[in-house]
């Protein structure tokens, strides 16, 4: 388990993480304690793959059920709650993704995949979490 409560930042990967067409855990369970916000610093090589995606799940305890973080969709006449998915572009990138989390969420897991695996698969070279002062 990665502990972000005692550190300002944490690197989730020790080596590049190759993406395939199924959401898989990147780095394991992260203890976020009573953190209200963090940022994900992602260094990704897309190569020939398409539609990279990142999802974050909340956990009540480090081995318990995973709960999707929601996003409100106000594009229809009613407000819909949908799972939060970060859709990244189909080019190599270094990007910072801010993430608001409720202080009552003690643990998270980050998942990643691509929609289409190319001849050369995409890699997450580095995924660093940094605490926010919020």
Kinemage of the C-alpha trace (Angstrom):
@kinemage 1
@onewidth
@group {chain A} dominant
@subgroup {mainchain}
@vectorlist {calphas} color= white
{ca unk a 1} P 0.000 0.000 0.000
{ca unk a 2} L 1.169 3.513 -0.826
{ca unk a 3} L 0.769 6.014 2.017
{ca unk a 4} L 0.080 9.578 0.908
{ca unk a 5} L -1.034 10.765 4.358
{ca unk a 6} L 2.545 11.021 5.674
{ca unk a 7} L 4.122 12.314 2.459
{ca unk a 8} L 3.595 15.307 0.202
{ca unk a 9} L 3.933 13.112 -2.877
{ca unk a 10} L 4.159 9.457 -3.914
{ca unk a 11} L 5.260 7.731 -7.131
{ca unk a 12} L 2.963 4.809 -7.957
{ca unk a 13} L 5.242 3.058 -10.446
{ca unk a 14} L 8.752 1.660 -10.264
{ca unk a 15} L 8.825 0.927 -13.997
{ca unk a 16} L 6.593 1.704 -17.011
{ca unk a 17} L 3.059 0.286 -16.856
{ca unk a 18} L 1.849 -1.095 -20.208
{ca unk a 19} L -1.825 -0.460 -20.990
{ca unk a 20} L -4.142 -2.950 -22.620
{ca unk a 21} L -7.874 -2.903 -23.422
{ca unk a 22} L -8.991 -3.711 -19.859
{ca unk a 23} L -8.960 -1.401 -16.840
{ca unk a 24} L -6.128 -2.546 -14.558
{ca unk a 25} L -4.829 -1.189 -11.251
{ca unk a 26} L -1.900 1.211 -11.546
{ca unk a 27} L 0.363 0.874 -8.510
{ca unk a 28} L -2.034 -0.524 -5.913
{ca unk a 29} L -4.056 0.900 -3.028
{ca unk a 30} L -3.275 4.459 -1.911
{ca unk a 31} L -3.978 5.628 1.641
{ca unk a 32} L -5.272 9.199 1.245
{ca unk a 33} L -6.524 9.590 4.827
{ca unk a 34} L -8.292 12.927 5.199
{ca unk a 35} L -6.891 14.574 2.053
{ca unk a 36} L -9.485 16.741 0.283
{ca unk a 37} L -7.708 17.010 -3.066
{ca unk a 38} L -4.671 15.761 -4.930
{ca unk a 39} L -3.185 15.929 -8.380
{ca unk a 40} L -2.083 13.087 -10.631
{ca unk a 41} L 1.110 13.904 -12.557
{ca unk a 42} L 1.004 11.517 -15.516
{ca unk a 43} L 3.806 10.882 -18.017
{ca unk a 44} L 2.381 8.694 -20.785
{ca unk a 45} L 3.699 7.393 -24.097
{ca unk a 46} L 0.700 6.569 -26.284
{ca unk a 47} L 2.570 5.029 -29.245
{ca unk a 48} L 0.034 3.480 -31.676
{ca unk a 49} L -2.737 2.969 -29.113
{ca unk a 50} L -5.950 5.012 -28.971
{ca unk a 51} L -8.307 6.396 -26.318
{ca unk a 52} L -6.299 6.138 -23.085
{ca unk a 53} L -8.507 6.370 -19.984
{ca unk a 54} L -7.940 6.769 -16.240
{ca unk a 55} L -10.516 5.952 -13.529
{ca unk a 56} L -10.274 6.422 -9.783
{ca unk a 57} L -12.131 4.263 -7.278
{ca unk a 58} L -12.799 4.942 -3.588
{ca unk a 59} L -12.389 2.217 -0.959
{ca unk a 60} L -13.689 2.205 2.600
{ca unk a 61} L -10.800 -0.010 3.666
{ca unk a 62} L -7.730 -1.222 1.800
{ca unk a 63} L -9.161 -4.648 0.929
{ca unk a 64} L -12.856 -3.751 0.626
{ca unk a 65} L -15.263 -3.030 -2.201
{ca unk a 66} L -14.371 -0.425 -4.805
{ca unk a 67} L -16.758 2.476 -5.404
{ca unk a 68} L -16.630 4.627 -8.529
{ca unk a 69} L -16.166 8.357 -8.064
{ca unk a 70} L -19.064 10.217 -9.706
{ca unk a 71} L -19.348 13.158 -12.050
{ca unk a 72} L -22.549 15.082 -12.629
{ca unk a 73} L -23.722 15.241 -16.224
{ca unk a 74} L -25.948 18.260 -16.790
{ca unk a 75} L -26.194 17.863 -20.555
{ca unk a 76} L -29.720 16.437 -20.310
{ca unk a 77} L -32.883 17.801 -18.739
{ca unk a 78} L -32.117 15.894 -15.529
{ca unk a 79} L -28.797 15.807 -13.683
{ca unk a 80} L -27.295 12.358 -14.169
{ca unk a 81} L -24.545 10.842 -12.033
{ca unk a 82} L -21.996 8.916 -14.084
{ca unk a 83} L -18.639 7.324 -13.243
{ca unk a 84} L -15.714 9.740 -13.458
{ca unk a 85} L -13.418 8.759 -16.359
{ca unk a 86} L -10.497 10.864 -17.602
{ca unk a 87} L -10.238 10.497 -21.392
{ca unk a 88} L -6.759 11.485 -22.536
{ca unk a 89} L -5.704 12.451 -26.038
{ca unk a 90} L -4.139 10.044 -28.483
{ca unk a 91} L -0.669 11.567 -28.332
{ca unk a 92} L 2.250 11.300 -25.945
{ca unk a 93} L 1.698 13.573 -23.018
{ca unk a 94} L 2.744 14.817 -19.669
{ca unk a 95} L -0.358 16.072 -17.917
{ca unk a 96} L -1.462 17.120 -14.446
{ca unk a 97} L -4.982 16.010 -13.525
{ca unk a 98} L -6.466 17.625 -10.391
{ca unk a 99} L -8.759 15.366 -8.391
{ca unk a 100} L -11.185 16.505 -5.704
{ca unk a 101} L -11.882 13.743 -3.203
{ca unk a 102} L -14.050 13.881 -0.140
{ca unk a 103} L -12.101 13.851 3.124
{ca unk a 104} L -14.209 10.865 4.178
{ca unk a 105} L -12.596 8.634 1.505
{ca unk a 106} L -9.703 6.827 3.210
{ca unk a 107} L -8.300 4.830 0.247
{ca unk a 108} L -8.253 5.049 -3.551
{ca unk a 109} L -7.166 2.894 -6.483
{ca unk a 110} L -6.282 4.219 -9.911
{ca unk a 111} L -7.089 2.172 -13.008
{ca unk a 112} L -5.988 2.718 -16.615
{ca unk a 113} L -6.615 1.239 -20.068
{ca unk a 114} L -6.711 2.118 -23.753
{ca unk a 115} L -9.711 1.744 -26.053
{ca unk a 116} L -7.590 0.281 -28.847
{ca unk a 117} L -4.170 -1.311 -28.385
{ca unk a 118} L -1.893 -0.380 -31.264
{ca unk a 119} L 1.018 -2.268 -32.777
{ca unk a 120} L 3.104 -0.663 -30.032
{ca unk a 121} L 1.195 -0.517 -26.762
{ca unk a 122} L 0.850 2.624 -24.645
{ca unk a 123} L 2.828 2.986 -21.400
{ca unk a 124} L 2.397 5.077 -18.304
{ca unk a 125} L 6.033 5.944 -17.603
{ca unk a 126} L 5.324 7.701 -14.318
{ca unk a 127} L 2.260 8.436 -12.209
{ca unk a 128} L 2.956 10.653 -9.233
{ca unk a 129} L 0.334 11.752 -6.697
{ca unk a 130} L 0.790 15.101 -4.981
{ca unk a 131} L -1.310 16.289 -2.022
{ca unk a 132} L -3.168 19.566 -2.248
{ca unk a 133} L -3.579 21.951 0.669
{ca unk a 134} L -7.391 22.035 0.159
